[in-house]
Amino acid sequence: MRGIEVLDAIGRPDPARAGQLVEAMLARGIIVLSGGVEQNLLSFTPPFVISKEEIDFALEQLSRG
């Protein structure tokens, strides 16, 4: 499991943006969950059998926002 904290431009937790990213990733076929106290943490829980190509694809999709 890995997590990415979503912050706004001045470093505050940004739960709205985290929610947008969760929905965008789901639309692209990638399940990402939000959580944490501020609901601004994206958590990735890939299967044990995941290829480098699949990880690269997920990261590319995340970078698209």
PQR file with spaces between the fields and no chain letter, atoms N, CA, C, O and H, PARSE charges and radii, in Angstrom:
ATOM       1  N    MET     1       0.849   -1.169    0.000 -0.4000 1.5000
ATOM       2  CA   MET     1       0.000    0.000    0.000 -0.0000 2.0000
ATOM       3  C    MET     1       0.898    1.236    0.000  0.5500 1.7000
ATOM       4  O    MET     1       1.932    1.280    0.667 -0.5500 1.4000
ATOM       5  N    ARG     2       0.478    2.219   -0.756 -0.4000 1.5000
ATOM       6  CA   ARG     2       1.176    3.509   -0.815 -0.0000 2.0000
ATOM       7  C    ARG     2       0.134    4.605   -0.707  0.5500 1.7000
ATOM       8  O    ARG     2      -1.034    4.405   -1.040 -0.5500 1.4000
ATOM       9  H    ARG     2      -0.361    2.184   -1.298  0.4000 1.0000
ATOM      10  N    GLY     3       0.566    5.757   -0.240 -0.4000 1.5000
ATOM      11  CA   GLY     3      -0.337    6.884   -0.118 -0.0000 2.0000
ATOM      12  C    GLY     3       0.291    8.149   -0.651  0.5500 1.7000
ATOM      13  O    GLY     3       1.509    8.323   -0.631 -0.5500 1.4000
ATOM      14  H    GLY     3       1.515    5.919    0.030  0.4000 1.0000
ATOM      15  N    ILE     4      -0.569    9.026   -1.127 -0.4000 1.5000
ATOM      16  CA   ILE     4      -0.146   10.341   -1.594 -0.0000 2.0000
ATOM      17  C    ILE     4      -1.035   11.366   -0.901  0.5500 1.7000
ATOM      18  O    ILE     4      -2.261   11.284   -0.972 -0.5500 1.4000
ATOM      19  H    ILE     4      -1.559    8.884   -1.144  0.4000 1.0000
ATOM      20  N    GLU     5      -0.414   12.323   -0.236 -0.4000 1.5000
ATOM      21  CA   GLU     5      -1.170   13.378    0.422 -0.0000 2.0000
ATOM      22  C    GLU     5      -1.457   14.483   -0.596  0.5500 1.7000
ATOM      23  O    GLU     5      -0.544   14.973   -1.261 -0.5500 1.4000
ATOM      24  H    GLU     5       0.582   12.390   -0.179  0.4000 1.0000
ATOM      25  N    VAL     6      -2.711   14.868   -0.713 -0.4000 1.5000
ATOM      26  CA   VAL     6      -3.119   15.909   -1.649 -0.0000 2.0000
ATOM      27  C    VAL     6      -3.241   17.225   -0.873  0.5500 1.7000
ATOM      28  O    VAL     6      -4.027   17.343    0.066 -0.5500 1.4000
ATOM      29  H    VAL     6      -3.453   14.470   -0.173  0.4000 1.0000
ATOM      30  N    LEU     7      -2.439   18.208   -1.296 -0.4000 1.5000
ATOM      31  CA   LEU     7      -2.402   19.509   -0.639 -0.0000 2.0000
ATOM      32  C    LEU     7      -2.711   20.603   -1.653  0.5500 1.7000
ATOM      33  O    LEU     7      -2.516   20.424   -2.855 -0.5500 1.4000
ATOM      34  H    LEU     7      -1.800   18.112   -2.059  0.4000 1.0000
ATOM      35  N    ASP     8      -3.195   21.741   -1.152 -0.4000 1.5000
ATOM      36  CA   ASP     8      -3.436   22.871   -2.043 -0.0000 2.0000
ATOM      37  C    ASP     8      -2.127   23.629   -2.272  0.5500 1.7000
ATOM      38  O    ASP     8      -1.063   23.198   -1.825 -0.5500 1.4000
ATOM      39  H    ASP     8      -3.354   21.887   -0.175  0.4000 1.0000
ATOM      40  N    ALA     9      -2.215   24.750   -2.965 -0.4000 1.5000
ATOM      41  CA   ALA     9      -1.015   25.502   -3.365 -0.0000 2.0000
ATOM      42  C    ALA     9      -0.206   26.016   -2.184  0.5500 1.7000
ATOM      43  O    ALA     9       0.994   26.260   -2.312 -0.5500 1.4000
ATOM      44  H    ALA     9      -3.079   25.100   -3.328  0.4000 1.0000
ATOM      45  N    ILE    10      -0.856   26.184   -1.028 -0.4000 1.5000
ATOM      46  CA   ILE    10      -0.100   26.698    0.119 -0.0000 2.0000
ATOM      47  C    ILE    10       0.138   25.634    1.186  0.5500 1.7000
ATOM      48  O    ILE    10       0.523   25.946    2.313 -0.5500 1.4000
ATOM      49  H    ILE    10      -1.830   25.986   -0.923  0.4000 1.0000
ATOM      50  N    GLY    11      -0.095   24.377    0.820 -0.4000 1.5000
ATOM      51  CA   GLY    11       0.261   23.278    1.700 -0.0000 2.0000
ATOM      52  C    GLY    11      -0.805   22.799    2.662  0.5500 1.7000
ATOM      53  O    GLY    11      -0.508   22.036    3.580 -0.5500 1.4000
ATOM      54  H    GLY    11      -0.407   24.123   -0.096  0.4000 1.0000
ATOM      55  N    ARG    12      -2.048   23.234    2.470 -0.4000 1.5000
ATOM      56  CA   ARG    12      -3.146   22.761    3.321 -0.0000 2.0000
ATOM      57  C    ARG    12      -3.783   21.518    2.713  0.5500 1.7000
ATOM      58  O    ARG    12      -3.762   21.361    1.492 -0.5500 1.4000
ATOM      59  H    ARG    12      -2.289   23.854    1.723  0.4000 1.0000
ATOM      60  N    PRO    13      -4.348   20.630    3.529 -0.5600 1.5000
ATOM      61  CA   PRO    13      -5.051   19.455    3.010  0.2800 2.0000
ATOM      62  C    PRO    13      -6.150   19.877    2.030  0.5500 1.7000
ATOM      63  O    PRO    13      -6.874   20.843    2.273 -0.5500 1.4000
ATOM      64  N    ASP    14      -6.263   19.145    0.928 -0.4000 1.5000
ATOM      65  CA   ASP    14      -7.245   19.487   -0.111 -0.0000 2.0000
ATOM      66  C    ASP    14      -8.147   18.280   -0.397  0.5500 1.7000
ATOM      67  O    ASP    14      -7.945   17.575   -1.386 -0.5500 1.4000
ATOM      68  H    ASP    14      -5.675   18.360    0.731  0.4000 1.0000
ATOM      69  N    PRO    15      -9.140   18.043    0.465 -0.5600 1.5000
ATOM      70  CA   PRO    15     -10.017   16.885    0.273  0.2800 2.0000
ATOM      71  C    PRO    15     -10.862   16.963   -0.995  0.5500 1.7000
ATOM      72  O    PRO    15     -11.183   15.931   -1.584 -0.5500 1.4000
ATOM      73  N    ALA    16     -11.224   18.163   -1.421 -0.4000 1.5000
ATOM      74  CA   ALA    16     -12.020   18.297   -2.643 -0.0000 2.0000
ATOM      75  C    ALA    16     -11.220   17.798   -3.847  0.5500 1.7000
ATOM      76  O    ALA    16     -11.745   17.057   -4.678 -0.5500 1.4000
ATOM      77  H    ALA    16     -10.963   19.001   -0.943  0.4000 1.0000
ATOM      78  N    ARG    17      -9.978   18.195   -3.937 -0.4000 1.5000
ATOM      79  CA   ARG    17      -9.112   17.753   -5.049 -0.0000 2.0000
ATOM      80  C    ARG    17      -8.874   16.259   -4.968  0.5500 1.7000
ATOM      81  O    ARG    17      -8.842   15.579   -5.993 -0.5500 1.4000
ATOM      82  H    ARG    17      -9.552   18.797   -3.262  0.4000 1.0000
ATOM      83  N    ALA    18      -8.706   15.743   -3.765 -0.4000 1.5000
ATOM      84  CA   ALA    18      -8.524   14.295   -3.598 -0.0000 2.0000
ATOM      85  C    ALA    18      -9.744   13.555   -4.129  0.5500 1.7000
ATOM      86  O    ALA    18      -9.606   12.545   -4.819 -0.5500 1.4000
ATOM      87  H    ALA    18      -8.731   16.296   -2.932  0.4000 1.0000
ATOM      88  N    GLY    19     -10.929   14.046   -3.815 -0.4000 1.5000
ATOM      89  CA   GLY    19     -12.158   13.424   -4.323 -0.0000 2.0000
ATOM      90  C    GLY    19     -12.242   13.463   -5.839  0.5500 1.7000
ATOM      91  O    GLY    19     -12.672   12.497   -6.471 -0.5500 1.4000
ATOM      92  H    GLY    19     -11.042   14.867   -3.254  0.4000 1.0000
ATOM      93  N    GLN    20     -11.829   14.585   -6.419 -0.4000 1.5000
ATOM      94  CA   GLN    20     -11.813   14.701   -7.881 -0.0000 2.0000
ATOM      95  C    GLN    20     -10.865   13.688   -8.499  0.5500 1.7000
ATOM      96  O    GLN    20     -11.178   13.076   -9.521 -0.5500 1.4000
ATOM      97  H    GLN    20     -11.481   15.369   -5.906  0.4000 1.0000
ATOM      98  N    LEU    21      -9.710   13.514   -7.880 -0.4000 1.5000
ATOM      99  CA   LEU    21      -8.741   12.547   -8.397 -0.0000 2.0000
ATOM     100  C    LEU    21      -9.257   11.116   -8.279  0.5500 1.7000
ATOM     101  O    LEU    21      -9.044   10.304   -9.180 -0.5500 1.4000
ATOM     102  H    LEU    21      -9.456   14.011   -7.050  0.4000 1.0000
ATOM     103  N    VAL    22      -9.933   10.802   -7.178 -0.4000 1.5000
ATOM     104  CA   VAL    22     -10.513    9.464   -7.013 -0.0000 2.0000
ATOM     105  C    VAL    22     -11.494    9.190   -8.157  0.5500 1.7000
ATOM     106  O    VAL    22     -11.449    8.123   -8.769 -0.5500 1.4000
ATOM     107  H    VAL    22     -10.106   11.461   -6.446  0.4000 1.0000
ATOM     108  N    GLU    23     -12.372   10.139   -8.446 -0.4000 1.5000
ATOM     109  CA   GLU    23     -13.355    9.956   -9.510 -0.0000 2.0000
ATOM     110  C    GLU    23     -12.707    9.875  -10.884  0.5500 1.7000
ATOM     111  O    GLU    23     -13.107    9.057  -11.712 -0.5500 1.4000
ATOM     112  H    GLU    23     -12.409   11.007   -7.950  0.4000 1.0000
ATOM     113  N    ALA    24     -11.708   10.717  -11.134 -0.4000 1.5000
ATOM     114  CA   ALA    24     -11.021   10.692  -12.425 -0.0000 2.0000
ATOM     115  C    ALA    24     -10.302    9.367  -12.643  0.5500 1.7000
ATOM     116  O    ALA    24     -10.347    8.800  -13.735 -0.5500 1.4000
ATOM     117  H    ALA    24     -11.382   11.382  -10.461  0.4000 1.0000
ATOM     118  N    MET    25      -9.645    8.882  -11.609 -0.4000 1.5000
ATOM     119  CA   MET    25      -8.936    7.608  -11.733 -0.0000 2.0000
ATOM     120  C    MET    25      -9.920    6.462  -11.955  0.5500 1.7000
ATOM     121  O    MET    25      -9.659    5.576  -12.768 -0.5500 1.4000
ATOM     122  H    MET    25      -9.608    9.343  -10.722  0.4000 1.0000
ATOM     123  N    LEU    26     -11.037    6.468  -11.251 -0.4000 1.5000
ATOM     124  CA   LEU    26     -12.035    5.417  -11.438 -0.0000 2.0000
ATOM     125  C    LEU    26     -12.566    5.426  -12.864  0.5500 1.7000
ATOM     126  O    LEU    26     -12.781    4.365  -13.450 -0.5500 1.4000
ATOM     127  H    LEU    26     -11.249    7.189  -10.590  0.4000 1.0000
ATOM     128  N    ALA    27     -12.777    6.599  -13.422 -0.4000 1.5000
ATOM     129  CA   ALA    27     -13.244    6.711  -14.806 -0.0000 2.0000
ATOM     130  C    ALA    27     -12.235    6.119  -15.789  0.5500 1.7000
ATOM     131  O    ALA    27     -12.598    5.708  -16.892 -0.5500 1.4000
ATOM     132  H    ALA    27     -12.602    7.461  -12.946  0.4000 1.0000
ATOM     133  N    ARG    28     -10.967    6.079  -15.378 -0.4000 1.5000
ATOM     134  CA   ARG    28      -9.907    5.520  -16.224 -0.0000 2.0000
ATOM     135  C    ARG    28      -9.596    4.068  -15.882  0.5500 1.7000
ATOM     136  O    ARG    28      -8.642    3.487  -16.400 -0.5500 1.4000
ATOM     137  H    ARG    28     -10.673    6.413  -14.483  0.4000 1.0000
ATOM     138  N    GLY    29     -10.417    3.487  -14.999 -0.4000 1.5000
ATOM     139  CA   GLY    29     -10.267    2.070  -14.683 -0.0000 2.0000
ATOM     140  C    GLY    29      -9.308    1.752  -13.557  0.5500 1.7000
ATOM     141  O    GLY    29      -8.872    0.609  -13.421 -0.5500 1.4000
ATOM     142  H    GLY    29     -11.191    3.959  -14.578  0.4000 1.0000
ATOM     143  N    ILE    30      -8.969    2.745  -12.744 -0.4000 1.5000
ATOM     144  CA   ILE    30      -8.015    2.549  -11.656 -0.0000 2.0000
ATOM     145  C    ILE    30      -8.708    2.877  -10.345  0.5500 1.7000
ATOM     146  O    ILE    30      -9.238    3.975  -10.175 -0.5500 1.4000
ATOM     147  H    ILE    30      -9.323    3.673  -12.854  0.4000 1.0000
ATOM     148  N    ILE    31      -8.704    1.931   -9.420 -0.4000 1.5000
ATOM     149  CA   ILE    31      -9.348    2.146   -8.132 -0.0000 2.0000
ATOM     150  C    ILE    31      -8.340    2.759   -7.164  0.5500 1.7000
ATOM     151  O    ILE    31      -7.307    2.166   -6.855 -0.5500 1.4000
ATOM     152  H    ILE    31      -8.274    1.039   -9.558  0.4000 1.0000
ATOM     153  N    VAL    32      -8.666    3.949   -6.698 -0.4000 1.5000
ATOM     154  CA   VAL    32      -7.893    4.668   -5.700 -0.0000 2.0000
ATOM     155  C    VAL    32      -8.892    5.127   -4.655  0.5500 1.7000
ATOM     156  O    VAL    32      -9.986    5.571   -5.001 -0.5500 1.4000
ATOM     157  H    VAL    32      -9.505    4.431   -6.949  0.4000 1.0000
ATOM     158  N    LEU    33      -8.541    5.031   -3.404 -0.4000 1.5000
ATOM     159  CA   LEU    33      -9.436    5.445   -2.330 -0.0000 2.0000
ATOM     160  C    LEU    33      -8.892    6.675   -1.634  0.5500 1.7000
ATOM     161  O    LEU    33      -7.679    6.873   -1.562 -0.5500 1.4000
ATOM     162  H    LEU    33      -7.652    4.670   -3.122  0.4000 1.0000
ATOM     163  N    SER    34      -9.796    7.505   -1.119 -0.4000 1.5000
ATOM     164  CA   SER    34      -9.347    8.636   -0.310 -0.0000 2.0000
ATOM     165  C    SER    34      -9.613    8.309    1.148  0.5500 1.7000
ATOM     166  O    SER    34     -10.533    7.560    1.478 -0.5500 1.4000
ATOM     167  H    SER    34     -10.782    7.344   -1.178  0.4000 1.0000
ATOM     168  N    GLY    35      -8.794    8.881    2.007 -0.4000 1.5000
ATOM     169  CA   GLY    35      -8.949    8.635    3.435 -0.0000 2.0000
ATOM     170  C    GLY    35      -8.095    9.593    4.223  0.5500 1.7000
ATOM     171  O    GLY    35      -7.694   10.646    3.729 -0.5500 1.4000
ATOM     172  H    GLY    35      -8.047    9.489    1.738  0.4000 1.0000
ATOM     173  N    GLY    36      -7.824    9.222    5.441 -0.4000 1.5000
ATOM     174  CA   GLY    36      -7.070   10.079    6.337 -0.0000 2.0000
ATOM     175  C    GLY    36      -7.993   10.984    7.123  0.5500 1.7000
ATOM     176  O    GLY    36      -9.180   11.091    6.816 -0.5500 1.4000
ATOM     177  H    GLY    36      -8.150    8.366    5.843  0.4000 1.0000
ATOM     178  N    VAL    37      -7.461   11.621    8.114 -0.4000 1.5000
ATOM     179  CA   VAL    37      -8.239   12.503    8.980 -0.0000 2.0000
ATOM     180  C    VAL    37      -8.913   13.611    8.167  0.5500 1.7000
ATOM     181  O    VAL    37     -10.076   13.936    8.402 -0.5500 1.4000
ATOM     182  H    VAL    37      -6.497   11.534    8.364  0.4000 1.0000
ATOM     183  N    GLU    38      -8.191   14.180    7.226 -0.4000 1.5000
ATOM     184  CA   GLU    38      -8.718   15.280    6.407 -0.0000 2.0000
ATOM     185  C    GLU    38      -9.329   14.802    5.090  0.5500 1.7000
ATOM     186  O    GLU    38      -9.773   15.620    4.283 -0.5500 1.4000
ATOM     187  H    GLU    38      -7.246   13.915    7.035  0.4000 1.0000
ATOM     188  N    GLN    39      -9.357   13.488    4.865 -0.4000 1.5000
ATOM     189  CA   GLN    39      -9.859   12.911    3.610 -0.0000 2.0000
ATOM     190  C    GLN    39      -9.079   13.420    2.394  0.5500 1.7000
ATOM     191  O    GLN    39      -9.637   13.573    1.307 -0.5500 1.4000
ATOM     192  H    GLN    39      -8.997   12.824    5.520  0.4000 1.0000
ATOM     193  N    ASN    40      -7.793   13.677    2.589 -0.4000 1.5000
ATOM     194  CA   ASN    40      -6.958   14.170    1.492 -0.0000 2.0000
ATOM     195  C    ASN    40      -5.819   13.214    1.150  0.5500 1.7000
ATOM     196  O    ASN    40      -4.870   13.594    0.464 -0.5500 1.4000
ATOM     197  H    ASN    40      -7.339   13.553    3.471  0.4000 1.0000
ATOM     198  N    LEU    41      -5.913   11.996    1.620 -0.4000 1.5000
ATOM     199  CA   LEU    41      -4.883   11.004    1.346 -0.0000 2.0000
ATOM     200  C    LEU    41      -5.398   10.008    0.319  0.5500 1.7000
ATOM     201  O    LEU    41      -6.431    9.371    0.530 -0.5500 1.4000
ATOM     202  H    LEU    41      -6.684   11.687    2.177  0.4000 1.0000
ATOM     203  N    LEU    42      -4.685    9.873   -0.788 -0.4000 1.5000
ATOM     204  CA   LEU    42      -5.039    8.864   -1.792 -0.0000 2.0000
ATOM     205  C    LEU    42      -4.283    7.597   -1.455  0.5500 1.7000
ATOM     206  O    LEU    42      -3.067    7.627   -1.265 -0.5500 1.4000
ATOM     207  H    LEU    42      -3.847   10.390   -0.959  0.4000 1.0000
ATOM     208  N    SER    43      -4.988    6.493   -1.381 -0.4000 1.5000
ATOM     209  CA   SER    43      -4.303    5.237   -1.076 -0.0000 2.0000
ATOM     210  C    SER    43      -4.392    4.286   -2.257  0.5500 1.7000
ATOM     211  O    SER    43      -5.447    4.099   -2.864 -0.5500 1.4000
ATOM     212  H    SER    43      -5.975    6.468   -1.535  0.4000 1.0000
ATOM     213  N    PHE    44      -3.254    3.697   -2.555 -0.4000 1.5000
ATOM     214  CA   PHE    44      -3.112    2.732   -3.638 -0.0000 2.0000
ATOM     215  C    PHE    44      -2.857    1.374   -3.010  0.5500 1.7000
ATOM     216  O    PHE    44      -1.922    1.214   -2.225 -0.5500 1.4000
ATOM     217  H    PHE    44      -2.397    3.848   -2.062  0.4000 1.0000
ATOM     218  N    THR    45      -3.677    0.404   -3.348 -0.4000 1.5000
ATOM     219  CA   THR    45      -3.489   -0.957   -2.832 -0.0000 2.0000
ATOM     220  C    THR    45      -3.509   -1.924   -4.014  0.5500 1.7000
ATOM     221  O    THR    45      -4.504   -2.615   -4.235 -0.5500 1.4000
ATOM     222  H    THR    45      -4.437    0.534   -3.985  0.4000 1.0000
ATOM     223  N    PRO    46      -2.418   -1.975   -4.767 -0.5600 1.5000
ATOM     224  CA   PRO    46      -2.378   -2.852   -5.941  0.2800 2.0000
ATOM     225  C    PRO    46      -2.317   -4.325   -5.522  0.5500 1.7000
ATOM     226  O    PRO    46      -1.932   -4.651   -4.398 -0.5500 1.4000
ATOM     227  N    PRO    47      -2.702   -5.197   -6.443 -0.5600 1.5000
ATOM     228  CA   PRO    47      -2.583   -6.625   -6.148  0.2800 2.0000
ATOM     229  C    PRO    47      -1.107   -7.028   -6.052  0.5500 1.7000
ATOM     230  O    PRO    47      -0.222   -6.307   -6.514 -0.5500 1.4000
ATOM     231  N    PHE    48      -0.866   -8.174   -5.455 -0.4000 1.5000
ATOM     232  CA   PHE    48       0.513   -8.661   -5.343 -0.0000 2.0000
ATOM     233  C    PHE    48       1.129   -8.954   -6.707  0.5500 1.7000
ATOM     234  O    PHE    48       2.345   -8.864   -6.875 -0.5500 1.4000
ATOM     235  H    PHE    48      -1.585   -8.759   -5.081  0.4000 1.0000
ATOM     236  N    VAL    49       0.302   -9.298   -7.664 -0.4000 1.5000
ATOM     237  CA   VAL    49       0.801   -9.612   -9.004 -0.0000 2.0000
ATOM     238  C    VAL    49       0.438   -8.463   -9.942  0.5500 1.7000
ATOM     239  O    VAL    49      -0.577   -8.505  -10.637 -0.5500 1.4000
ATOM     240  H    VAL    49      -0.686   -9.371   -7.527  0.4000 1.0000
ATOM     241  N    ILE    50       1.276   -7.455   -9.947 -0.4000 1.5000
ATOM     242  CA   ILE    50       1.068   -6.298  -10.816 -0.0000 2.0000
ATOM     243  C    ILE    50       2.365   -6.065  -11.579  0.5500 1.7000
ATOM     244  O    ILE    50       3.462   -6.180  -11.033 -0.5500 1.4000
ATOM     245  H    ILE    50       2.101   -7.421   -9.382  0.4000 1.0000
ATOM     246  N    SER    51       2.209   -5.737  -12.848 -0.4000 1.5000
ATOM     247  CA   SER    51       3.399   -5.545  -13.680 -0.0000 2.0000
ATOM     248  C    SER    51       3.889   -4.101  -13.598  0.5500 1.7000
ATOM     249  O    SER    51       3.156   -3.199  -13.192 -0.5500 1.4000
ATOM     250  H    SER    51       1.318   -5.644  -13.292  0.4000 1.0000
ATOM     251  N    LYS    52       5.120   -3.910  -13.984 -0.4000 1.5000
ATOM     252  CA   LYS    52       5.690   -2.570  -14.037 -0.0000 2.0000
ATOM     253  C    LYS    52       4.892   -1.703  -15.003  0.5500 1.7000
ATOM     254  O    LYS    52       4.684   -0.516  -14.748 -0.5500 1.4000
ATOM     255  H    LYS    52       5.716   -4.643  -14.313  0.4000 1.0000
ATOM     256  N    GLU    53       4.453   -2.279  -16.090 -0.4000 1.5000
ATOM     257  CA   GLU    53       3.669   -1.534  -17.075 -0.0000 2.0000
ATOM     258  C    GLU    53       2.356   -1.048  -16.479  0.5500 1.7000
ATOM     259  O    GLU    53       1.924    0.070  -16.761 -0.5500 1.4000
ATOM     260  H    GLU    53       4.622   -3.242  -16.297  0.4000 1.0000
ATOM     261  N    GLU    54       1.723   -1.871  -15.663 -0.4000 1.5000
ATOM     262  CA   GLU    54       0.464   -1.471  -15.029 -0.0000 2.0000
ATOM     263  C    GLU    54       0.693   -0.352  -14.015  0.5500 1.7000
ATOM     264  O    GLU    54      -0.116    0.571  -13.913 -0.5500 1.4000
ATOM     265  H    GLU    54       2.074   -2.779  -15.434  0.4000 1.0000
ATOM     266  N    ILE    55       1.779   -0.431  -13.276 -0.4000 1.5000
ATOM     267  CA   ILE    55       2.112    0.636  -12.329 -0.0000 2.0000
ATOM     268  C    ILE    55       2.411    1.926  -13.081  0.5500 1.7000
ATOM     269  O    ILE    55       1.947    2.997  -12.690 -0.5500 1.4000
ATOM     270  H    ILE    55       2.436   -1.180  -13.359  0.4000 1.0000
ATOM     271  N    ASP    56       3.179    1.828  -14.151 -0.4000 1.5000
ATOM     272  CA   ASP    56       3.492    3.010  -14.958 -0.0000 2.0000
ATOM     273  C    ASP    56       2.218    3.635  -15.525  0.5500 1.7000
ATOM     274  O    ASP    56       2.086    4.858  -15.552 -0.5500 1.4000
ATOM     275  H    ASP    56       3.555    0.958  -14.469  0.4000 1.0000
ATOM     276  N    PHE    57       1.287    2.802  -15.975 -0.4000 1.5000
ATOM     277  CA   PHE    57       0.019    3.305  -16.510 -0.0000 2.0000
ATOM     278  C    PHE    57      -0.749    4.067  -15.426  0.5500 1.7000
ATOM     279  O    PHE    57      -1.251    5.163  -15.675 -0.5500 1.4000
ATOM     280  H    PHE    57       1.395    1.808  -15.954  0.4000 1.0000
ATOM     281  N    ALA    58      -0.840    3.495  -14.237 -0.4000 1.5000
ATOM     282  CA   ALA    58      -1.562    4.140  -13.147 -0.0000 2.0000
ATOM     283  C    ALA    58      -0.927    5.489  -12.796  0.5500 1.7000
ATOM     284  O    ALA    58      -1.633    6.477  -12.596 -0.5500 1.4000
ATOM     285  H    ALA    58      -0.433    2.604  -14.035  0.4000 1.0000
ATOM     286  N    LEU    59       0.389    5.526  -12.722 -0.4000 1.5000
ATOM     287  CA   LEU    59       1.076    6.777  -12.394 -0.0000 2.0000
ATOM     288  C    LEU    59       0.894    7.807  -13.500  0.5500 1.7000
ATOM     289  O    LEU    59       0.761    9.000  -13.226 -0.5500 1.4000
ATOM     290  H    LEU    59       0.963    4.723  -12.884  0.4000 1.0000
ATOM     291  N    GLU    60       0.888    7.354  -14.741 -0.4000 1.5000
ATOM     292  CA   GLU    60       0.662    8.274  -15.866 -0.0000 2.0000
ATOM     293  C    GLU    60      -0.741    8.877  -15.775  0.5500 1.7000
ATOM     294  O    GLU    60      -0.927   10.075  -15.991 -0.5500 1.4000
ATOM     295  H    GLU    60       0.996    6.385  -14.964  0.4000 1.0000
ATOM     296  N    GLN    61      -1.725    8.031  -15.450 -0.4000 1.5000
ATOM     297  CA   GLN    61      -3.094    8.522  -15.318 -0.0000 2.0000
ATOM     298  C    GLN    61      -3.210    9.501  -14.165  0.5500 1.7000
ATOM     299  O    GLN    61      -3.915   10.503  -14.280 -0.5500 1.4000
ATOM     300  H    GLN    61      -1.574    7.058  -15.274  0.4000 1.0000
ATOM     301  N    LEU    62      -2.543    9.235  -13.068 -0.4000 1.5000
ATOM     302  CA   LEU    62      -2.581   10.146  -11.936 -0.0000 2.0000
ATOM     303  C    LEU    62      -1.961   11.488  -12.285  0.5500 1.7000
ATOM     304  O    LEU    62      -2.455   12.530  -11.855 -0.5500 1.4000
ATOM     305  H    LEU    62      -1.970    8.421  -12.975  0.4000 1.0000
ATOM     306  N    SER    63      -0.893   11.471  -13.054 -0.4000 1.5000
ATOM     307  CA   SER    63      -0.239   12.720  -13.433 -0.0000 2.0000
ATOM     308  C    SER    63      -1.116   13.568  -14.347  0.5500 1.7000
ATOM     309  O    SER    63      -0.936   14.783  -14.433 -0.5500 1.4000
ATOM     310  H    SER    63      -0.492   10.624  -13.403  0.4000 1.0000
ATOM     311  N    ARG    64      -2.069   12.928  -15.030 -0.4000 1.5000
ATOM     312  CA   ARG    64      -3.023   13.661  -15.874 -0.0000 2.0000
ATOM     313  C    ARG    64      -4.017   14.449  -15.032  0.5500 1.7000
ATOM     314  O    ARG    64      -4.620   15.417  -15.496 -0.5500 1.4000
ATOM     315  H    ARG    64      -2.215   11.941  -14.959  0.4000 1.0000
ATOM     316  N    GLY    65      -4.176   14.011  -13.777 -0.4000 1.5000
ATOM     317  CA   GLY    65      -5.084   14.700  -12.855 -0.0000 2.0000
ATOM     318  C    GLY    65      -6.509   14.355  -13.007  0.5500 1.7000
ATOM     319  O    GLY    65      -7.352   14.880  -12.280 -0.5500 1.4000
ATOM     320  H    GLY    65      -3.686   13.225  -13.400  0.4000 1.0000
